[in-house]
Amino acid sequence: MADPKFTAGEVAKIAWLTGRMLKRGIASQTVYQGDLERKVEKVIEGARKREEQQRKK
């Protein structure tokens, strides 16, 4: 499934979470990042739902 078009807020949230992942990666390559990955997936899923609702209108 293709990624949806993101709003400015969604892009900022994904960028912020990616930055946190990078910071953790610098600290240690074995650090757990699954929590941040789930948050990114949640933002992407929310954008998909928003686009689907907009298409229905």
C-alpha positions in Angstrom: 0.0 0.0 0.0 1.3 3.4 -0.9 2.0 6.0 1.7 -0.6 8.7 2.0 0.0 12.4 1.6 1.0 13.7 5.0 0.0 17.0 6.6 2.7 19.3 7.9 2.0 18.1 11.5 2.3 14.5 10.5 5.6 15.2 8.7 6.9 17.0 11.8 5.9 14.1 14.1 7.6 11.5 11.9 10.7 13.7 11.6 10.8 14.1 15.4 10.4 10.4 16.0 13.1 9.6 13.4 15.4 12.0 15.1 14.8 10.2 18.4 15.5 6.9 16.7 18.8 8.3 15.4 19.8 9.5 18.8 19.2 6.1 20.3 21.1 4.5 17.5 24.1 6.7 18.2 24.0 5.7 21.9 24.0 2.0 21.1 23.2 -0.1 18.1 21.5 -2.7 20.3 19.0 -0.3 21.9 15.3 -1.1 21.6 13.4 1.1 19.2 10.2 -0.8 18.7 8.2 1.8 20.7 9.2 4.6 18.4 8.6 2.5 15.3 5.1 1.7 16.5 4.5 5.4 17.0 5.6 6.2 13.4 3.3 3.4 12.1 0.4 4.9 14.2 1.0 8.3 12.5 1.1 6.7 9.0 -2.1 4.7 9.8 -3.8 7.8 11.0 -2.9 9.6 7.8 -4.3 6.7 5.7 -7.6 6.8 7.7 -7.8 10.6 7.2 -7.3 10.3 3.4 -9.9 7.5 3.2 -12.4 9.7 5.1 -11.7 12.6 2.8 -12.2 10.4 -0.3 -15.6 9.4 1.0 -16.8 13.0 1.2 
